[in-house]
Amino acid sequence: VVTGKPINIGGSRGRREATGRGIMITCDQAIKKFGLRPENTRVIVQGFGNVGSNAARLMHEAGYKIIGIIEVEGALYNKNGIDVEALNGYREKNRTLAGFPEAEKADPTELFQSECEILIPAATENQITSRNAAKIRCRILAEGANGPTTAAADEILAANKVFVIPDILCNAGGVTTSY
């Protein structure tokens, strides 16, 4: 009853981008902790719906290097960074990410476990479990989705010194703005 209201009945401008913007803001603070700068920070985003696409776009605009996008139909990788605006335009025109000429096709599981500074699981819950947590090679895990990490995986990530920005903080921008 209090989230997602249209502007004409008291809703908030910027609601569509709010969750992605919140992810970017929490990542901005996390990289400071590690002495990183956006232009030297490689990011992989799992999920390119509202949350993931807006986080990727805003972070790209802020100078982060978005090296990987993982979506249901496959994954894209470019070690030099993906132009997220061009990717959004391509998807709008073609209704798919497949075939985007400025990135190479990648295996989604391998890309999810690739080395990067920030991994953003922004798709759905239970993506990082006891089965794959030890293979996660990011420095910062920014939980864009609700519950993307299981409790057992949290313990493994902590033992491997992965800094987790929990979903209750990382993706709260959307609900906060809606309210």
C-alpha positions in Angstrom: 0.0 0.0 0.0 2.9 2.4 0.3 5.3 1.4 -2.5 5.2 2.1 -6.2 2.6 4.8 -6.1 2.2 6.9 -9.3 3.4 10.5 -8.9 -0.1 11.9 -9.2 -1.1 10.3 -5.9 2.1 11.0 -3.9 4.7 8.7 -5.5 8.3 9.7 -6.0 10.2 10.8 -9.0 13.2 8.6 -9.7 11.5 5.5 -8.3 12.4 3.4 -11.4 16.2 4.1 -10.9 16.1 4.2 -7.1 17.2 0.6 -6.4 20.1 0.7 -8.9 21.1 4.1 -7.6 21.2 2.7 -4.1 23.4 -0.1 -5.2 25.8 2.4 -6.8 25.8 4.6 -3.7 26.6 1.6 -1.4 29.3 0.5 -3.8 30.8 4.0 -3.8 31.2 3.8 -0.1 32.5 0.2 -0.2 35.3 1.0 -2.7 36.5 3.9 -0.4 37.0 1.3 2.3 39.4 -0.5 0.0 41.1 2.5 -1.5 39.7 1.8 -4.9 38.5 4.3 -7.6 35.6 3.7 -10.0 37.8 3.7 -13.1 39.9 0.8 -11.6 36.9 -1.2 -10.4 35.7 -4.1 -12.5 32.1 -4.9 -12.1 30.0 -7.9 -13.1 26.2 -7.6 -12.9 23.9 -10.7 -12.8 20.5 -9.7 -14.0 19.7 -6.9 -16.4 16.2 -6.1 -15.5 15.2 -2.9 -13.8 17.6 -3.2 -10.9 20.6 -4.6 -12.7 20.3 -2.4 -15.8 20.0 0.8 -13.8 22.8 -0.1 -11.5 25.0 -0.9 -14.5 24.0 2.2 -16.3 24.5 4.5 -13.3 27.8 2.9 -12.4 29.1 3.1 -16.0 28.2 6.8 -16.0 30.1 7.2 -12.7 33.2 5.6 -14.3 33.0 2.0 -13.1 34.2 -0.6 -15.6 31.3 -2.9 -16.3 33.1 -6.0 -17.6 30.3 -8.5 -17.5 26.5 -8.8 -17.8 24.7 -12.0 -17.0 21.1 -12.5 -18.2 18.7 -15.4 -18.7 19.6 -15.6 -22.4 23.3 -15.7 -21.8 26.2 -13.5 -20.7 28.4 -10.8 -22.2 32.1 -10.0 -21.4 34.4 -7.2 -22.4 37.6 -6.9 -20.3 37.8 -3.2 -21.4 34.3 -2.5 -20.2 30.9 -2.6 -21.8 29.2 0.6 -23.0 26.0 0.1 -21.0 24.1 2.9 -22.9 24.9 1.1 -26.2 23.9 -2.2 -24.7 20.6 -0.7 -23.6 20.0 0.7 -27.1 20.8 -2.7 -28.6 18.4 -4.5 -26.3 15.6 -2.0 -27.0 16.0 -2.4 -30.7 16.6 -6.2 -30.8 14.7 -7.3 -27.6 17.8 -9.4 -26.6 21.3 -8.9 -25.4 22.5 -11.8 -27.6 24.7 -10.7 -30.5 25.7 -7.4 -29.0 28.8 -6.6 -31.1 30.9 -4.7 -28.5 31.2 -7.7 -26.1 31.9 -11.4 -26.5 29.5 -14.2 -25.5 30.5 -15.7 -22.2 29.4 -18.7 -20.2 27.1 -17.3 -17.4 28.4 -19.6 -14.7 32.1 -18.9 -15.5 31.5 -15.2 -15.7 29.6 -15.2 -12.4 32.8 -16.8 -10.9 35.3 -14.5 -12.7 37.7 -12.2 -10.9 36.3 -8.7 -10.4 36.2 -6.1 -7.6 32.4 -5.9 -7.4 29.9 -8.7 -8.2 26.2 -7.6 -8.2 23.7 -10.4 -8.1 20.6 -8.5 -9.1 18.5 -11.3 -10.5 16.9 -13.5 -7.9 17.4 -15.2 -4.6 19.7 -18.1 -3.8 22.3 -17.5 -6.5 25.3 -17.9 -4.1 25.1 -21.1 -2.2 27.4 -23.5 -0.4 28.0 -25.1 -3.8 29.5 -22.0 -5.5 30.5 -19.6 -2.8 34.1 -20.7 -2.6 34.4 -20.0 -6.4 33.2 -16.4 -6.1 36.2 -14.2 -6.8 35.1 -10.7 -6.1 36.3 -8.3 -3.4 32.9 -6.8 -2.8 29.6 -8.6 -3.2 26.7 -6.0 -3.6 23.4 -7.8 -3.0 21.1 -6.1 -5.5 18.5 -8.9 -5.4 16.6 -10.0 -2.3 18.4 -12.9 -0.6 20.8 -13.8 -3.3 23.2 -15.4 -0.8 22.3 -18.3 1.5 23.3 -18.4 5.1 25.8 -21.2 4.4 27.3 -19.2 1.6 27.7 -16.2 3.8 30.0 -18.1 6.1 32.2 -19.2 3.2 32.3 -15.7 1.8 33.3 -14.3 5.2 36.1 -17.0 5.5 37.3 -15.9 2.1 37.3 -12.2 3.1 34.6 -11.1 0.6 33.1 -7.9 1.8 29.3 -8.3 1.5 26.9 -5.3 1.3 23.7 -7.0 2.5 20.5 -6.7 0.5 18.7 -5.0 3.3 21.0 -2.1 2.8 22.2 -2.4 -0.8 18.9 -2.7 -2.5 16.8 -0.6 -0.1 16.9 2.5 -2.3 13.8 1.4 -4.2 11.5 0.8 -1.2 12.9 3.8 0.6 12.1 6.0 -2.4 8.7 4.5 -2.9 7.8 5.0 0.7 
